[in-house]
Every structure is written in structure tokens, then in C-alpha cells.
Amino acid sequence: MMLGCGGPQVGDACEDDTDCGEDTLICDTSVDGGFCTISDCRPGDCPSEATCVEFGSHESYCMRTCSSSAECRDDHECIDDRTASASYCFVAD
């Protein structure tokens, strides 16, 4: 499991919500290895290491920001899909 400074952060691996520490972070288990995130976010809702990304018309999640894939977990890559305010780590295809 990857843990950020000071405890779990958006984008860290997890098996369940308790691995994500804070009450606001949940574990998205639909991703291999899990993914600590905040669901139903709006721009400005996410912690400083993350950006809010909309996946479809009614789904949004805080995703870890990045400038290159080296900043992401081994099984993720840095995505710039131009719909988010910043590039973010997501599962590699």
C-alpha cells in the first residue's frame, strides 16, 4: 500500500474505507488495488494533492494530480484528458 506524508491521501492503494484514514476519504474497490478518493466532488472540494474529475454526467471523484506517470502508482499513468483542471493518475490501459 502506498501512503502519503502524514497518512493516507487521494490515490493511495486500499482494501476498504478504513485504509483511507480520514472520514472524507473512501476506498474505491472497483480499481485493482483500491483507490482512496472522495466521491461526488465539485471543483475546489478535493485536498491539495488532488483534482475533481467528472466521469459521466453524475459521477465525480477526487483524483491524485500529476505532471508525469512517475508520480503515479506503478499500475497507473498520468492522464491529461483536458476535462479536468489538472492531469491526474488513473489505471493504465
Summary of the structure (lengths in Angstrom):
residues: 93
radius of gyration: 11.9
end to end distance: 20.7
largest distance: 33.4
contacts: 255
relative contact order: 0.19
helix: 8%
strand: 26%
